Structures are given as structure tokens and as C-alpha cells.
């Protein structure tokens, strides 16, 4: 299927690994010029090498910037003043007992998970509206709709992302610009494998995954009863980046394996 996005310029934040890198692969496979972003030259170069091994004709540019900070986003927009597609993928998480979450941890979660996307959207959306076309996509989580007790601060940040995404979409009325959020379920990234293994240190990963998705975990409502692959998230993001998804705007699009028990 031709998604009609060849030679568009896309910025995917935190795209040196996990879901972000898989999104970069998906977009590159459609001929999009993709900005690969990470915090170090080494990780960016390694990601570019890996993506080129999978998509030999990929058109990639490197960006070393920590978009979890104001200085990092300033560097990003300095190097790339305009983009056609912005994928706000950057995010942090971690299991912490609510009573042990410090003010500093709350503020860090807010700055990285929420303000990073807000700062970039504040810059890029204005130009998209002037041009009358563009795509902004926020990566949210099922935790935004079913808050996780072991990471309340993370869940709250993802709920805020849904509100920000919908609010920005209201600004796009009568244009071909869209702003959407992707509500991703538990995904089999390297980080999540480490995280889940830490929750069940005595078990093999296969057993740990089953427990994580099983009864009493808060994720037993999953209809697929497994972790989602990064490619499954990336496939939806790639489609939403295209003109074929022009009628999807202001939406929280779920790719959660049916975990959230809701018809809306």
C-alpha cells in the first residue's frame, strides 16, 4: 500500500531503540526522511546503522539532543526548524511505590513525558497550520486509561498527554493537520523486558510475562494475553502519519491488545 508520504520529513524523538526505532523503520520503509534522535552520538550512529541494515535505501538524519530538557528541544528546532511529521515518542517510566515517589520524580516525569512533546508541538504546529498540512502524534499508554498502581506518576503523565493531544487537535479545525495520540498497551521493548524481569526476578522471562499479563496484575483483561511487539505499534503510527488517515483527528487510537475494557 502506498501511503503517499515519500520524502516527507519526520522527527521521531527517542528513536535509537524500542518503539521509537521501530517507528523510524516503518516510516523509512515508506520513503520518509527520518530524523533519528538520541542523547549520544554513539546511540544515534548505532541506530542509523541498524536501520540501514533493515531498510538499505532509508533516508536518515541524525540528531543528538535530549528532548527531555528545554535546552534539548531548542537544539532540535535549531537544527530542524520545520518537519512534516512529529512523533513524540520520548518517555520514561519505572515502578515506584506511591509513598516513595518524591516531588523531584514527579517533576521529572512531567518534564520528560509531557513538556517534551508540548515544547516541540508549540514550535512545529504553528508552521504546520500555516502550511495547512502536517501530522503530530503523541505516544500514550493504556496506563492513561487504567492507571497502574505501581507507577502512579507515569500513569498521570500519560493521561495528560491525551488531554494535550486533543487540545492541540482543536487548533487544526478546517486544515489538513491532524493531532492524535496512540494508546499503546504493554509492549515487548528491551526496557520492558528488563522491567518485567525485575518484578519477577526468580522466574524465566516467559513465566514473568505470563504473570505480568495474568490474573491479579491489572492487565488480565488483555485479549491477546501477550506483550505487543514494537512493530505493531509502529504500523499504526506509520498509517496515522499518512494522508490515508486524514479523518482521524483528535483521537486516542488504541493498540492495546484489547486490554482496556471500553467501547470508546
MOFEN-V950436 format. One record per residue. N is the residue number from 1. SS is DSSP state (a for helix, b for strand, c for the rest). PHI is phi in whole degrees, 0 to 359 (none if undefined). Layout:
# MOFEN-V950436
n = [N	N]
ss = [SS	SS]
phi = [PHI	PHI]
This chain:
# MOFEN-V950436
n = [1	2	3	4	5	6	7	8	9	10	11	12	13	14	15	16	17	18	19	20	21	22	23	24	25	26	27	28	29	30	31	32	33	34	35	36	37	38	39	40	41	42	43	44	45	46	47	48	49	50	51	52	53	54	55	56	57	58	59	60	61	62	63	64	65	66	67	68	69	70	71	72	73	74	75	76	77	78	79	80	81	82	83	84	85	86	87	88	89	90	91	92	93	94	95	96	97	98	99	100	101	102	103	104	105	106	107	108	109	110	111	112	113	114	115	116	117	118	119	120	121	122	123	124	125	126	127	128	129	130	131	132	133	134	135	136	137	138	139	140	141	142	143	144	145	146	147	148	149	150	151	152	153	154	155	156	157	158	159	160	161	162	163	164	165	166	167	168	169	170	171	172	173	174	175	176	177	178	179	180	181	182	183	184	185	186	187	188	189	190	191	192	193	194	195	196	197	198	199	200	201	202	203	204	205	206	207	208	209	210	211	212	213	214	215	216	217	218	219	220	221	222	223	224	225	226	227	228	229	230	231	232	233	234	235	236	237	238	239	240	241	242	243	244	245	246	247	248	249	250	251	252	253	254	255	256	257	258	259	260	261	262	263	264]
ss = [c	c	c	c	c	c	c	c	b	b	b	b	c	c	c	c	c	a	a	a	a	a	a	a	a	a	a	a	a	c	c	c	b	b	b	b	b	b	c	c	a	a	a	a	a	a	a	a	a	a	a	a	a	a	c	c	c	c	b	b	b	b	b	b	c	c	c	c	c	a	a	a	a	a	a	a	a	a	a	c	c	c	c	c	b	b	b	b	c	c	c	c	c	c	c	c	c	a	a	a	c	c	a	a	a	a	a	a	a	a	a	a	a	a	a	a	a	a	a	a	a	a	a	a	a	a	a	a	a	a	a	c	b	b	b	b	b	b	b	b	b	a	a	a	c	c	c	c	c	c	c	a	a	a	a	a	a	a	a	a	a	a	a	a	a	a	a	a	a	a	a	a	c	c	c	b	b	b	b	b	b	b	b	b	c	c	b	c	c	a	a	a	a	a	a	a	a	a	a	c	c	c	c	c	a	a	a	a	a	a	a	a	a	c	c	c	c	c	c	c	c	c	c	c	c	c	c	b	c	a	a	a	a	a	a	a	a	a	a	a	c	c	a	a	a	c	c	c	c	c	c	b	b	b	b	c	c	c	c	c	c	c	c	c]
phi = [none	274	272	60	234	301	71	291	256	238	254	246	288	51	251	270	193	58	298	301	293	292	297	300	299	299	292	299	295	263	86	286	279	247	270	268	245	205	267	226	299	298	290	294	298	294	294	299	299	293	295	295	290	262	230	303	262	298	255	236	229	267	219	263	196	268	286	278	233	296	297	295	291	297	293	299	287	293	284	228	296	217	223	271	226	242	248	276	261	304	189	236	202	169	278	217	302	309	288	257	281	279	302	297	292	300	293	297	300	293	294	286	279	250	296	302	290	298	298	291	295	300	279	282	295	302	293	300	294	297	279	82	207	153	224	236	230	256	268	255	203	299	295	292	255	230	308	272	293	275	206	297	294	296	301	298	295	286	295	297	301	298	292	299	301	294	298	292	300	299	282	264	309	68	236	261	272	230	229	223	244	257	267	271	275	305	240	275	265	300	297	289	299	296	298	294	297	290	285	230	295	272	252	294	296	301	291	298	297	297	293	299	267	267	301	85	268	87	240	290	282	305	276	265	52	200	289	280	276	305	296	294	289	298	299	290	299	298	297	295	288	259	297	295	257	300	274	267	212	71	256	253	270	268	229	242	67	77	294	281	274	205	271	243]
